[in-house]
Amino acid sequence: QQRAILATDFRYVEQAKSQAPGFELFQTEGDPPRWLPDLLSSLEVKRVGVEANDLSFTTYRKLVAAKGEKIEIVPTDEIVESLRAVKDDEERELIIKAVDISDAAFAEFSSLLHPGRTEKEAAWEIEKSLREKGSENVPFDVIVASGPNSALPHYQPTDRALLPGEPLVIDIGARVDGYSSDLSRTICLGNEDKIFGKIYDLVLGAQLTAIATIEAGMSGEQADSLARTVIEQG
């Protein structure tokens, strides 16, 4: 007999009832080694798969010590990821809606942007715009990185003022019913210098080449190489 069981602690029981109506709920206490072996035994489970990339070594050792000899723990790799890789029509529509929100928020933000504002002020304005246009929250912290800070990945905005002629990297996302977008843009306030313009055109050419030549069935690495090759040859 197949059963779908969702294990969660008391904080999320009511939320789970609402968001996962097709599952039996099992309320947990403490970390998995304290309750999982008993749950598996009650279900007469002989083998259990664990997500090897997400299970810490410490928790694994505790599970091995607690499970007894009747249950075999089997490491698995990307089972959930492979099941979720291909989206259905409804999911694609949600992703498109999240992308549209990001595009609209960026367009509004860029039209009002001017030197003198701080990175923090700019980040707040664009996050507010994302929420006003329908994003339920933001899937990651908004990045507004100006001047030398634009070279720092996953940068946290500061009180640094935006200056004319400097590059400005903006990284934002919207979320709709749990599905997210991720939009990155690099702009320049005022007239850019020749080096910035040359690099910008090279990256844009790489992006357009990848869009024109990418095909269904390619791996992420293959798709990335379409653009990366243009940059390496440039």
N, C-alpha and C positions, 0 to 999 in steps of 0.2 A: 504494500500500500504506500503510495506516494503522499507525502505531507509537506506543506510549506510552512516553516516555523521561523518567526522573527524574534530574536532574543534582544531585549533591551532593558535598561534599568528603569526605575520608577519615574524618572524625570520625563521620559519620552513615551510612556504607555498611552496616554490620551492622544498624542500626535500620531502614534503608530496606528491606533484604531481608525483614525480618520484617513491617513495617507496610504495605509497598506491593508485595505479591508479583506483582501484575499488570503491573508496569512493568519496562522495561529500565533498568538502572542505568548512568549515565555519571559517572565520578569526575572531579571538577573540580580544578583547581589555580589559585589566585588568583581575582581578580574576573572577572565575566562577559566583559569585553572581551578577556581573554587566551585564553579557550577557546570561547566561544560561536560566533564566526564560523567556526572550523574544524569544529565540530560541525554547524552548519547547512549548510556546504558539503558535508560528507560525506553528508548526507541529501538533497542537491540541493534544498534549500529556497530558494524565490525570494522569498517574503514571510513575515515573522515579526511576530506581534502582541506588543506589550508592554503591561503594565498602567501606563497613564500616571500614575495616582494614586500609584503606589508606586516608580516608577523615578526616581531622582534625575537632575537635569539634567547633573551631572558624568558619571555613568555613561552617560547617553544620548549625550553628546558623544564619549565614548571608544568607544562601540559604533559610532557613525557613522564615526569615523575608522578603525576596525579592520575593518569589515565588507566593504569594497570596494564596487564598483559593481553586483555581481550580486545582492545581497540588499537588499530593501526593508524598512525598519522601519516598522510601522504602529501608531500609538498606539490603544489600545482603552480603553473605559470601562465598568467594572463587569460584565464578562462573567462572571467567576467568581461575583461576588455575586448576579447574577440566576439563575445555575444553582443556587446554594445557598439561595435565599430560601425555597423551599417544602420542608418536611421530610416524609419518609415516616413510616410508623407506628412503625418501630423508633427513628428519631431522636426522635420526639415522646415516646416512652416514656422515653428517656434524659434528655431535658430535664425531664420531669415528676419523674423520680427525683431529679435535681439540685435541683429546687424543693422537694421533700419533705424532703430533707436540710437545706436552709437553714431551712425552717419549723421543723423539729424542733430544730435547734441554737439558733435564736432563742428558742423556747419554753423550752428548758432554761436558757439563759443569762439570760433576763429573770426567771425565777423565783428565781434566786440572786443577782441584782444588788442592790447596796446602796451607799449613799453611803460615801465614804472610799476606795474602790478607785481606782486611777489608770486613765487611759485605756489605757495600755500593758497593764496587767494584765487589763483587761476584754477588750481586743482579742485577747490571747493565749488567754484562756479560751474565747472563742467560736471561734477558729480551731482550737483543740484539739478542741472539740466537733464541728466540721464534719468533721474528719479521722476522729474516732472513729466517726462515723455513716456513713462510707463515701465521703467526698469524696477523690478521688485526690490532689488538691492544691487550692489556692485559686486561682481565675482572676485575682484581683487582691488587693492588700493590703486587709486588713480595716480599715474605718474606724470608729472610736469617737470622736466629737467632742462635747464637753460644753460647756454654757454658751455663751459668745461664740464658741467654736470651731465650734459647730454651723452657723454661717453660712458656713463655709469649704468649698468643694467640693474633693474629693480631698485631704482633710486627713490628715496623718500623726499618729497618736496620740502623746501626750507623757506626762510624769509628772504632769500636772494631775489633781488628785483630783476625783472626781464629787461634786457637792454636791446636797443636797435642793432641790427646787423649780426646778431648772434643766432646760432641754430637753436631750435626749441623742439624737444622730443616729447610727444604726448602719447600716452598709452592708456586706453580706457576700455571698458567693457560694460555690457548690459546683461541682465538676466531676466528671462521670461519663463515662468513655470518650470524653473530649474535648469533651463537651457541657456547657455551663455555665448556672448560674442567677445571678440578680442581685436581691437583696432589700434594700430600704431601709426602715427603720422610724424613726419619731420618737416618743420616749416622754418621760415626765417622772418623775423620782424624787420621789415625794411629791405634794403638791398643787400643781397648776400655777396660774399667775396668769391673770387674765381675758383678757389679750391673747393669750397662748399658746393658751388654749382656743378663742378665736374663730377664730384663724388655722388651728388644727388642724381644726376643724369645716368651715371653708371648703374646705380642701384635700381632706378626706375626701369632701365633697359633690361636688367636681369629679371625683374618682376614680370614685365610684359612678355618676355620670352618664355618664362615658366607658365604663365597663364595660357599662352598660345599653344604650348607643346605638351602640357600635362595630359595624361590619359588615365582612364579608369583601370584599376588593377596594379598601378605603380605603387611601390612602397614609399613611405615618407622619405627615406634616404634618396631614392631615385628622383622623386619630385624636387627635393632640395637641391640635388646636383644640377638640375636644369638651370636654376638661377645662379648657383655658386660658380659654375663653370664660366658664365659670362663675366662675373666679377674677377675671377682668377685670370682670365685672359685680357681683362681691361687694364 
